Amino acid sequence: MVVIPCLNEAEHIEALIGKLAPSAARLGLKIVVADGGSTDGTQRIVEEIAAADPRIVLLPNPKRIQSAAVNLAVETFGNDFQSFIRIDAHADYPPDYCDLLIEDAEATGADSVVVSMMTRGFSVFQKATAIAQNSVLGNGGSPHRQGAKGHWTDHGHHALIRTAAFRAVGGYDESFTHNEDAELDFRLRSASYRIWMTDKTFMVYYPRASVPALFRQYLGYGRGRARNILKHRAMPKIRQMIPLMVAPMVAGASLALLSWVALVPACLWAAACLGYGAWMAVGQRNPYGPLVGFSAMVMHLAWSAGFWLQLLEIRKREMRVQ
């Protein structure tokens, strides 16, 4: 089974289904589009495709969020399939994506197969953001962002998951609007299920096309990471701890009225990001270099702010309970 959570993806959904349909038919897979209440014509497009192909199903997702969409699809159709493949609507995939995932799952015996994610853009800002997200500056060296030789791992971009393993740990936690994949991976590993990072295939992601949209997205990522760490009492990794300091540094710069020294940490961070972009522009002759550093700053600040805001909200709730 292929599960596509979506919301207002009229621009992409037809081409995406068209890319996946041949391999789904060959492998005997159902394509379930779990729609969270689209208002841009997405549902009509899927209904028209489904009318011509019984393997395509439109499944209303009243809870709207992705975690609930996948849970609902597995609950509704999971008995008919040993595994399912999660597909992001705002992305692109190789034609043999499903074939290679299933082959690697069978070859390794993995309970979950995850993939690396390459980011690409169309507009100037999207392209700069994509370069930032593909770089160490933007992803901190995360294996599922960089790509690596196939190996056992603790987390990656979700692709194929065994239905039995997914159900055994309770599926996605629907209280998570972001980072639900990392949270599930923690529970899978805690239950001794194995996660394999494949090098046989990958997916292509298209970043947000504007500064506000990118900021909101990473604000949510930061909140999700904070909730994940608190839920499982897990220490953040070094690559996550460094960006955590960004929001406090920027907030601390407001103390410059008392002492110019308060500006130093934030200025050093900004210089490092913008300097990286300048190096790309000159050293790599990348025309998007100057914007790369700026996009990275937006992501760092939003992620850090989201993390600390989530901690503060939880602390406030705890104080009210007391």
Summary of the structure (lengths in Angstrom):
residues: 322
radius of gyration: 20.7
end to end distance: 46.7
largest distance: 69.1
contacts: 1081
relative contact order: 0.12
helix: 58%
strand: 15%
